[in-house]
Amino acid sequence: MEKKNNTGDHLANERTFLAWMRTSVALMGFGFILVKFSVFLRQLTLLNAERHIYSDKEYSGLAGLILVGTGVVVLFLSYINYRITQRKITDNTPIKNNPLILMITILIMSISIFLIIYFLNSL
């Protein structure tokens, strides 16, 4: 039996992993910005005591940390998925539906709903 050249499949798997990596970095970057903005508002409130800019009830720092954590989880799960897919391509076994897509979609949608509710309440 002739062995199939899987180079294109491996490269496609790598491109998919890199796309997930970009998504992860974007989530972490946005989370980092939220955390830094929260710290900035807290410092601004301390410097200007008569104008109350920051409230202890604001959760932008927490939202930022959640986004950074989500980025880390997405990166980890995408690496696991990359390795599993790489093994399946090498072994020439069929690749079924990917549960990672559903998990990440639910995770990002949940965080998005949380952020929408948070930002609507802070208007």
Residue pairs with C-beta under 8 A, 6 or more apart in sequence:
4 92
6 89
6 90
6 92
9 89
10 86
10 89
13 82
13 85
13 86
13 89
14 82
16 82
16 85
17 78
17 79
17 81
17 82
20 74
20 75
20 78
20 81
20 82
20 104
21 75
21 78
23 74
23 78
24 71
24 72
24 74
24 75
24 78
25 71
26 71
27 67
27 68
27 70
27 71
27 74
27 108
28 67
28 68
28 71
28 72
29 71
30 64
30 67
31 63
31 64
31 65
31 66
31 67
31 68
31 69
31 70
31 71
32 64
32 68
33 64
34 60
34 61
34 63
34 64
34 67
35 60
35 61
35 64
35 65
35 68
36 64
37 60
37 64
38 54
38 58
38 60
38 61
38 64
39 61
41 53
41 54
41 58
41 60
42 54
44 53
44 54
45 51
45 52
45 53
45 54
58 122
59 118
60 118
63 114
63 115
63 118
66 111
66 114
67 111
70 107
70 108
70 111
73 107
74 104
74 107
74 108
77 100
77 103
77 104
78 100
78 104
80 100
81 98
81 100
85 95
88 94
88 95
89 95
